[in-house]
Amino acid sequence: MERSKLLGNKKVKYDAVPNEDTLSGSVSKDLGEVGGEPWQQSLRPYSVYVLFILLATYLFNQLDRYMLAITIKPMAQEIHFGDLACMVNNSVPDVASKGVTCNGTTSVSCERITNENGTRVCKFDYDGQGFDYQIVAGPVFILIYTFSGIFVGLAANRFNRKNLLAGCLLLWSTMTLLTGFIQEYWHLVLLRLGLGLGEAGCTPFAASLITDYFSKDLRGTALGVYNWGIYIGYSMSYAFGNYITLGWRWAFIISGIPGIFFAILLVITVKEPTRSISTTLDEEKTISTRSQRIVAVLKSFLIPSLFLICIAGSIRNAAGYVFAYNTQPYFTAIGQTKEDIGEYMSWIPLVGGSLSVLIGGFISDRVVRRLGMYARVIVIFISLIVAAPFAAGTLFLSPPYAYISQIPTYIIGEMWIGITLAIVVEIVPDRIRTSAIALYLFIISNIGGNMPLLVPPIQEAFQNQGYNKADALRGALYILYPGLYVAGAILFVFAMLVLKRDQRRMRESQAALIQK
């Protein structure tokens, strides 16, 4: 049974029986408009094309963000920042340095280390680690990234989203290109701020567009495909950073150029869809002004289930940030060359992560039809518990098995990203969807993005107990990588229980209102 009412000048319809798959929506709109023509919210060629453009945009987002982690050592040695450490002199042939451990603790003791022929093969130089690195990798970027995300989310509710997304892409690509020309550490700080400002609009705008281009049955899968960009871009950063022989500066320049051209393509070829409506008539009146919209967004996040989803997602996100920014330093610390690292990490995140988010979105879309929205959280919990031992295996095993252990870690452990986004967009009203996504990213990025700051003090604590620098870093990563997988999984269990309760209460409340 359906009823219809006029909402402004638009006629919308809503079900007499509340949809049990959503906490907040009782109004649905089956038809939208793209370019003035009605279209069914289903899988269409143009929707797939738009998804491809958004995927490419996210790819550049991740490539530009993580290029710093791959090139940090040569950059630090040229710009002079971070910790000083004893390391193999790159000017010495590999044959000459084979079997030599550069473990000096001072410049003098380091430079006295020789091979069996008496050749000095070590140098005391900047290794790109310590708080100088963790600050530009985390807080400097995250600070502007997260706070800007709130404002771009509000802007997306009123202005053309695809044009705003193109502007953000142009900005962060330009910041990446300019990083190739820095001469001082403070130049890097300023450009990372600019990078964060541009990248803040990526997922809020893109996820909002995706939810208007794809129906609920396809939304989890579409968001999963979009999140391929994380792993493609992250893998490309290893390829560019480790195999571009022209040096770290050209790695940034080459990474920044394509995004500028894609920004133009985005403006020219992508159409802004009509926003779907899934909010009640009372909510439409409530969120008519900007200040009221902010209140509506904050009120949505006071729902216990959504609050717990954010906390659980933050802890899992922290594990990803910690290992992403310390993968290259860790493998370098245990004696792997940049070519060794690039050989594996240039494709493992791409293949494993892409399969994971697609499979996770597909599975969650299917189970939600049978069990309700809380079933999406079940998929997340199982994936994290199963993936945690493989994440620990990366740190426990020696190469190449350490790299191989990353394959199941990615395939199983990365399902949570697209699924949690699907949960957020289904819980909140559509009129505040983009702002809600921005706030969700603000929360998980602030908590997760700043967690790498814990690596130096934990590593130092292990060193004070007699561990060498490599083993101390391994100990810190055990706690902050597989350890946070397990912690996040436990928190998702509580979120699932509360989500089921909130869903039932909202269903009962909506039914009572309709009966009146």
C-alpha positions as CSV (number, residue, x, y, z in Angstrom):
1,M,0.0,0.0,0.0
2,E,1.4,3.4,-0.9
3,R,0.4,7.0,-0.2
4,S,1.5,10.1,-2.0
5,K,1.9,13.7,-0.9
6,L,3.3,16.9,-2.3
7,L,6.7,18.0,-0.9
8,G,7.2,21.5,-2.2
9,N,6.6,21.2,-5.9
10,K,7.6,17.6,-6.0
11,K,5.3,14.6,-5.7
12,V,6.9,11.8,-3.8
13,K,5.6,8.5,-2.6
14,Y,6.3,6.5,0.5
15,D,5.4,3.1,1.8
16,A,2.7,2.6,4.4
17,V,4.9,-0.1,6.0
18,P,8.3,1.2,7.1
19,N,11.4,-0.2,5.4
20,E,13.2,-2.3,8.0
21,D,16.5,-1.9,6.2
22,T,16.8,1.8,7.2
23,L,16.5,3.7,10.5
24,S,15.5,7.0,9.1
25,G,13.9,6.8,5.7
26,S,10.2,6.4,5.1
27,V,10.0,8.3,1.8
28,S,11.5,6.8,-1.3
29,K,11.9,8.1,-4.8
30,D,12.3,5.5,-7.5
31,L,13.0,7.9,-10.4
32,G,15.6,10.5,-10.7
33,E,16.8,12.7,-13.4
34,V,20.2,13.0,-15.1
35,G,20.4,15.7,-17.7
36,G,16.6,16.2,-17.5
37,E,15.7,12.7,-18.5
38,P,14.2,10.1,-16.1
39,W,16.2,7.0,-15.4
40,Q,15.8,3.9,-13.4
41,Q,18.1,3.5,-10.5
42,S,19.7,0.3,-11.7
43,L,22.9,-0.8,-13.4
44,R,23.2,1.3,-16.6
45,P,26.3,1.9,-18.9
46,Y,26.5,5.6,-18.0
47,S,26.3,4.9,-14.3
48,V,29.2,2.4,-14.7
49,Y,31.1,5.1,-16.6
50,V,30.6,7.6,-13.8
51,L,31.7,5.0,-11.3
52,F,34.9,4.5,-13.3
53,I,35.6,8.2,-13.2
54,L,35.0,8.3,-9.5
55,L,37.3,5.3,-9.0
56,A,40.0,7.0,-11.0
57,T,39.6,10.1,-8.8
58,Y,40.0,8.0,-5.6
59,L,43.0,6.3,-7.2
60,F,44.8,9.6,-7.6
61,N,43.7,10.5,-4.0
62,Q,45.5,7.5,-2.6
63,L,48.5,7.7,-4.9
64,D,49.2,11.3,-4.0
65,R,48.6,10.7,-0.3
66,Y,51.0,7.7,0.2
67,M,53.8,8.8,-2.2
68,L,55.3,10.4,0.9
69,A,55.6,7.1,2.7
70,I,57.4,5.5,-0.2
71,T,59.9,8.3,-0.9
72,I,60.4,9.6,2.6
73,K,64.0,8.3,3.1
74,P,65.7,9.9,0.0
75,M,63.6,13.0,0.6
76,A,64.7,13.3,4.2
77,Q,68.3,12.9,3.2
78,E,68.1,15.7,0.7
79,I,65.9,18.1,2.7
80,H,67.4,17.1,6.1
81,F,64.7,16.2,8.6
82,G,63.7,13.2,10.9
83,D,65.9,10.8,12.8
84,L,69.5,10.0,12.1
85,A,70.5,6.3,11.8
86,C,73.2,4.0,10.6
87,M,72.4,2.5,7.2
88,V,74.0,1.0,4.1
89,N,75.7,3.5,1.9
90,N,73.8,3.5,-1.5
91,S,76.9,4.4,-3.3
92,V,78.5,1.1,-2.3
93,P,77.8,-1.9,-4.7
94,D,75.4,-4.5,-3.3
95,V,78.0,-7.2,-3.5
96,A,80.3,-5.1,-1.2
97,S,77.6,-4.6,1.4
98,K,76.2,-8.1,1.4
99,G,76.2,-9.7,4.8
100,V,77.1,-6.4,6.6
101,T,74.9,-5.1,9.4
102,C,75.0,-1.4,9.8
103,N,74.1,-1.1,13.5
104,G,76.3,1.8,14.7
105,T,74.6,4.1,17.1
106,T,76.7,7.2,16.4
107,S,78.3,8.7,13.3
108,V,81.8,7.5,14.3
109,S,80.8,3.9,15.1
110,C,78.7,3.6,12.0
111,E,81.3,4.8,9.6
112,R,83.9,2.4,11.1
113,I,81.9,-0.6,10.0
114,T,83.6,-2.5,7.1
115,N,83.1,-5.6,5.1
116,E,85.6,-8.5,5.1
117,N,87.8,-6.6,2.6
118,G,88.0,-3.6,4.9
119,T,85.7,-1.4,2.7
120,R,83.5,1.0,4.7
121,V,79.9,0.3,3.6
122,C,77.8,2.2,6.1
123,K,76.8,5.8,6.6
124,F,75.1,7.8,9.3
125,D,72.3,9.8,7.7
126,Y,68.6,10.8,7.9
127,D,66.3,7.8,7.7
128,G,63.1,9.8,7.3
129,Q,61.6,8.4,10.5
130,G,60.6,9.8,13.9
131,F,58.2,12.6,14.8
132,D,59.1,14.8,11.9
133,Y,57.8,12.1,9.5
134,Q,54.8,11.0,11.6
135,I,53.7,14.6,12.0
136,V,53.5,15.3,8.2
137,A,52.1,11.8,7.5
138,G,49.4,12.1,10.2
139,P,48.4,15.3,12.1
140,V,49.4,17.9,9.5
141,F,47.5,16.2,6.8
142,I,44.6,14.9,9.0
143,L,44.0,18.2,10.7
144,I,43.0,20.1,7.6
145,Y,41.6,17.0,5.9
146,T,39.1,16.3,8.5
147,F,38.0,19.8,9.4
148,S,37.6,20.7,5.7
149,G,35.6,17.6,5.2
150,I,32.8,19.0,7.4
151,F,32.5,22.2,5.4
152,V,32.7,20.5,2.0
153,G,30.0,18.1,3.1
154,L,27.7,21.0,3.9
155,A,28.6,22.6,0.6
156,A,27.7,19.4,-1.3
157,N,24.1,19.6,0.1
158,R,23.6,22.8,-1.8
159,F,26.0,23.1,-4.7
160,N,27.0,21.0,-7.7
161,R,28.8,18.0,-6.3
162,K,30.7,16.9,-9.4
163,N,32.1,20.4,-10.0
164,L,33.2,20.6,-6.4
165,L,34.9,17.2,-6.7
166,A,36.7,18.3,-9.8
167,G,38.0,21.4,-8.0
168,C,39.2,19.3,-5.1
169,L,41.0,16.9,-7.5
170,L,42.7,19.8,-9.3
171,L,43.8,21.3,-5.9
172,W,45.4,18.1,-4.5
173,S,47.0,17.1,-7.8
174,T,48.7,20.5,-8.0
175,M,49.9,20.2,-4.4
176,T,51.4,16.8,-5.3
177,L,53.1,18.2,-8.4
178,L,54.6,21.1,-6.4
179,T,56.0,18.7,-3.7
180,G,58.5,17.7,-6.4
181,F,60.1,21.2,-6.1
182,I,60.3,21.6,-2.3
183,Q,63.6,22.8,-0.8
184,E,62.8,23.0,3.0
185,Y,60.8,20.9,5.5
186,W,58.3,23.7,6.0
187,H,57.5,23.6,2.3
188,L,56.5,20.0,2.7
189,V,54.3,20.9,5.7
190,L,52.4,23.6,3.7
191,L,51.9,21.4,0.7
192,R,50.6,18.5,2.9
193,L,48.1,21.0,4.4
194,G,47.0,21.9,0.8
195,L,46.8,18.2,-0.1
196,G,44.5,17.6,2.9
197,L,42.3,20.5,1.9
198,G,41.8,19.1,-1.6
199,E,41.4,15.4,-0.6
200,A,38.8,16.3,2.0
201,G,36.1,16.5,-0.6
202,C,36.8,13.3,-2.4
203,T,34.8,10.6,-0.7
204,P,31.9,12.8,0.6
205,F,31.2,14.1,-2.9
206,A,31.9,10.7,-4.6
207,A,29.8,8.6,-2.2
208,S,26.9,11.0,-2.4
209,L,27.0,10.8,-6.2
210,I,27.2,7.0,-6.1
211,T,24.2,6.7,-3.9
212,D,22.2,8.7,-6.4
213,Y,23.4,6.7,-9.4
214,F,22.8,3.3,-7.9
215,S,19.9,1.7,-6.1
216,K,20.2,0.3,-2.6
217,D,20.6,-3.2,-3.9
218,L,23.7,-2.2,-5.8
219,R,25.0,0.5,-3.4
220,G,27.3,-1.7,-1.4
221,T,28.8,-3.2,-4.5
222,A,29.2,0.2,-6.2
223,L,30.9,1.6,-3.0
224,G,33.1,-1.4,-3.0
225,V,34.2,-0.8,-6.6
226,Y,34.8,2.9,-5.7
227,N,37.1,1.8,-2.9
228,W,39.3,-0.1,-5.3
229,G,40.9,3.3,-5.7
230,I,42.5,2.9,-2.3
231,Y,44.4,-0.2,-3.3
232,I,45.1,0.7,-6.9
233,G,46.5,4.1,-5.8
234,Y,48.4,2.7,-2.9
235,S,50.0,0.0,-5.0
236,M,50.9,2.5,-7.7
237,S,52.7,4.6,-5.0
238,Y,55.1,1.7,-4.5
239,A,55.6,1.3,-8.2
240,F,56.2,5.0,-8.8
241,G,58.2,5.6,-5.6
242,N,60.5,2.5,-6.0
243,Y,60.9,2.2,-9.7
244,I,61.1,5.7,-11.1
245,T,64.8,6.1,-11.5
246,L,64.8,9.8,-12.0
247,G,64.5,10.3,-8.2
248,W,61.8,11.1,-5.6
249,R,61.1,14.6,-7.1
250,W,59.9,13.1,-10.4
251,A,57.8,10.5,-8.5
252,F,55.7,13.4,-7.2
253,I,55.6,15.3,-10.4
254,I,54.5,12.3,-12.5
255,S,51.9,11.4,-9.8
256,G,50.4,14.8,-9.8
257,I,50.0,15.5,-13.6
258,P,47.2,12.9,-14.5
259,G,44.8,14.2,-11.8
260,I,44.8,17.6,-13.5
261,F,43.6,16.2,-16.7
262,F,41.0,14.0,-15.0
263,A,39.6,17.0,-13.2
264,I,38.8,18.5,-16.6
265,L,37.3,15.2,-17.8
266,L,35.1,15.1,-14.7
267,V,33.6,18.5,-15.3
268,I,33.0,17.9,-19.0
269,T,31.6,14.3,-19.0
270,V,29.9,13.7,-15.7
271,K,26.3,14.9,-15.1
272,E,25.0,16.0,-11.7
273,P,22.1,13.6,-10.8
274,T,18.9,14.7,-9.1
275,R,19.2,14.0,-5.4
276,S,17.1,11.2,-4.2
277,I,14.7,11.8,-1.4
278,S,14.3,9.4,1.6
279,T,13.5,11.7,4.4
280,T,10.2,12.2,6.2
281,L,8.0,15.2,5.7
282,D,8.8,16.5,9.2
283,E,12.6,16.1,8.6
284,E,12.2,18.1,5.4
285,K,10.9,21.1,7.4
286,T,13.5,20.6,10.1
287,I,16.7,20.7,8.0
288,S,15.8,23.6,5.7
289,T,18.6,25.9,6.9
290,R,22.4,25.4,7.2
291,S,22.4,25.6,11.0
292,Q,19.5,23.2,11.2
293,R,21.2,20.8,8.9
294,I,24.3,20.8,11.1
295,V,22.0,20.0,14.1
296,A,20.4,17.2,12.1
297,V,23.7,15.7,11.3
298,L,25.0,15.8,14.9
299,K,21.7,14.4,16.1
300,S,22.0,11.5,13.7
301,F,25.4,10.7,15.2
302,L,24.0,10.5,18.7
303,I,22.2,7.4,17.6
304,P,24.1,4.8,19.7
305,S,24.5,2.4,16.8
306,L,26.0,5.0,14.4
307,F,28.3,6.3,17.2
308,L,29.6,2.8,17.9
309,I,30.1,2.2,14.1
310,C,32.3,5.3,14.0
311,I,34.4,4.2,17.0
312,A,34.9,0.7,15.7
313,G,35.7,2.1,12.2
314,S,38.2,4.5,13.7
315,I,40.1,1.7,15.4
316,R,40.2,-0.4,12.3
317,N,41.1,2.6,10.2
318,A,44.0,3.3,12.7
319,A,45.5,-0.2,11.9
320,G,45.4,0.7,8.2
321,Y,47.1,4.1,8.7
322,V,49.8,2.7,10.9
323,F,50.9,-0.1,8.6
324,A,50.4,2.0,5.4
325,Y,52.8,4.7,6.6
326,N,55.3,2.2,8.1
327,T,55.3,-0.6,5.5
328,Q,58.3,0.7,3.5
329,P,60.2,1.7,6.7
330,Y,59.6,-1.7,8.2
331,F,60.7,-3.8,5.3
332,T,63.7,-1.5,4.8
333,A,64.6,-2.0,8.5
334,I,64.7,-5.7,8.1
335,G,67.0,-5.5,5.1
336,Q,64.8,-5.4,2.1
337,T,65.8,-3.1,-0.9
338,K,63.3,-0.8,-2.5
339,E,63.2,-3.0,-5.5
340,D,62.3,-6.0,-3.2
341,I,59.5,-4.0,-1.7
342,G,58.2,-2.7,-5.0
343,E,58.2,-6.2,-6.5
344,Y,55.5,-7.3,-4.1
345,M,53.8,-4.2,-2.7
346,S,53.1,-2.8,-6.2
347,W,50.5,-5.4,-6.8
348,I,49.4,-7.1,-3.6
349,P,47.3,-4.2,-2.2
350,L,45.8,-3.8,-5.6
351,V,44.7,-7.4,-6.1
352,G,43.9,-8.3,-2.5
353,G,42.2,-5.0,-1.5
354,S,40.2,-4.7,-4.7
355,L,38.8,-8.3,-4.3
356,S,38.1,-7.6,-0.7
357,V,35.9,-4.5,-1.0
358,L,34.1,-6.0,-4.0
359,I,33.4,-9.3,-2.3
360,G,32.5,-7.5,1.0
361,G,30.0,-5.2,-0.8
362,F,28.5,-8.1,-2.7
363,I,28.1,-10.3,0.4
364,S,26.7,-7.6,2.6
365,D,24.2,-6.6,-0.1
366,R,22.9,-10.2,-0.1
367,V,22.8,-10.8,3.6
368,V,21.1,-7.5,4.3
369,R,18.1,-8.7,2.3
370,R,17.6,-11.6,4.6
371,L,18.7,-10.4,8.0
372,G,18.4,-6.6,7.8
373,M,21.0,-3.9,7.9
374,Y,22.8,-5.1,11.0
375,A,23.9,-8.2,9.0
376,R,26.5,-6.0,7.3
377,V,28.3,-5.7,10.6
378,I,28.5,-9.5,10.9
379,V,30.4,-9.5,7.6
380,I,32.9,-6.9,9.0
381,F,33.4,-8.8,12.3
382,I,34.1,-12.1,10.6
383,S,36.5,-10.6,8.1
384,L,38.6,-8.8,10.7
385,I,38.9,-11.8,13.0
386,V,40.0,-14.1,10.2
387,A,42.4,-11.5,8.8
388,A,44.2,-10.6,12.0
389,P,46.5,-13.8,12.1
390,F,47.6,-13.1,8.5
391,A,48.4,-9.5,9.5
392,A,50.5,-10.8,12.3
393,G,52.1,-13.2,9.9
394,T,53.4,-10.3,7.9
395,L,55.5,-9.2,10.9
396,F,56.4,-12.7,12.1
397,L,57.5,-14.3,8.8
398,S,60.6,-13.5,6.8
399,P,60.4,-12.3,3.2
400,P,59.0,-13.5,0.8
401,Y,56.5,-15.1,3.1
402,A,55.9,-11.9,4.9
403,Y,54.7,-10.3,1.6
404,I,52.7,-13.4,0.8
405,S,50.9,-13.1,4.1
406,Q,49.7,-9.7,3.0
407,I,47.5,-11.3,0.3
408,P,44.9,-12.9,2.6
409,T,45.2,-9.9,4.9
410,Y,44.0,-7.6,2.2
411,I,41.5,-10.0,0.6
412,I,39.8,-10.7,3.9
413,G,40.5,-7.7,6.1
414,E,39.5,-4.8,3.8
415,M,35.8,-5.6,3.4
416,W,34.9,-3.1,6.1
417,I,35.5,0.1,4.1
418,G,32.6,-0.1,1.6
419,I,30.3,-1.8,4.1
420,T,30.6,0.8,6.8
421,L,30.0,3.6,4.2
422,A,26.8,1.7,3.1
423,I,25.6,1.5,6.7
424,V,26.2,5.3,7.2
425,V,24.3,6.3,4.1
426,E,21.4,4.0,5.0
427,I,21.1,5.2,8.6
428,V,20.9,8.9,8.0
429,P,18.3,10.9,5.9
430,D,19.4,11.5,2.3
431,R,19.2,15.3,2.7
432,I,22.1,15.2,5.1
433,R,23.9,12.2,3.6
434,T,26.9,14.0,2.3
435,S,27.4,15.9,5.5
436,A,27.0,12.7,7.5
437,I,29.7,11.0,5.3
438,A,32.0,14.0,5.9
439,L,31.4,13.8,9.7
440,Y,32.0,10.0,9.6
441,L,35.3,10.5,7.8
442,F,36.2,13.3,10.2
443,I,35.8,10.9,13.2
444,I,37.6,7.9,11.8
445,S,40.3,9.9,10.2
446,N,41.1,12.0,13.3
447,I,41.3,8.9,15.5
448,G,42.9,6.6,12.9
449,G,45.0,9.1,11.1
450,N,46.8,10.3,14.3
451,M,47.4,6.8,15.6
452,P,50.8,6.6,13.8
453,L,52.1,9.1,16.4
454,L,52.1,6.2,18.8
455,V,54.7,4.3,16.8
456,P,57.8,6.3,17.9
457,P,57.1,6.1,21.7
458,I,56.2,2.4,21.6
459,Q,59.2,1.7,19.4
460,E,61.4,3.6,21.9
461,A,60.0,1.7,24.8
462,F,61.0,-1.6,23.1
463,Q,64.5,-0.2,22.4
464,N,64.8,0.7,26.1
465,Q,64.2,-3.0,26.8
466,G,67.2,-3.9,24.7
467,Y,65.5,-4.6,21.3
468,N,67.3,-3.3,18.2
469,K,65.6,-0.7,16.0
470,A,64.1,-3.2,13.6
471,D,62.7,-5.5,16.2
472,A,61.4,-2.5,18.2
473,L,59.5,-1.3,15.2
474,R,58.1,-4.8,14.7
475,G,56.9,-4.8,18.3
476,A,55.1,-1.5,17.9
477,L,53.4,-2.8,14.7
478,Y,52.3,-6.0,16.4
479,I,50.3,-3.8,18.8
480,L,49.0,-1.2,16.3
481,Y,48.4,-3.5,13.3
482,P,46.9,-7.0,14.0
483,G,46.2,-5.8,17.6
484,L,43.8,-3.1,16.3
485,Y,42.2,-5.6,13.9
486,V,41.0,-7.6,16.9
487,A,40.0,-4.5,18.9
488,G,38.0,-3.1,16.0
489,A,36.2,-6.5,15.5
490,I,35.2,-6.5,19.2
491,L,33.8,-3.0,18.9
492,F,31.9,-3.9,15.8
493,V,30.1,-6.7,17.7
494,F,28.7,-4.1,20.2
495,A,27.8,-1.9,17.3
496,M,25.8,-4.8,15.7
497,L,23.9,-5.5,18.8
498,V,22.9,-1.8,19.3
499,L,22.1,-1.4,15.6
500,K,19.7,-4.2,15.7
501,R,18.0,-2.7,18.8
502,D,17.9,0.8,17.2
503,Q,16.5,-0.6,14.0
504,R,13.7,-2.4,15.8
505,R,12.8,0.7,17.9
506,M,12.7,3.0,14.8
507,R,10.5,0.5,13.0
508,E,8.0,0.4,15.9
509,S,8.0,4.2,16.1
510,Q,7.3,4.6,12.4
511,A,4.5,2.1,12.5
512,A,2.9,3.9,15.5
513,L,3.1,7.2,13.6
514,I,1.4,5.7,10.5
515,Q,-1.4,4.2,12.5
516,K,-2.2,7.6,13.9
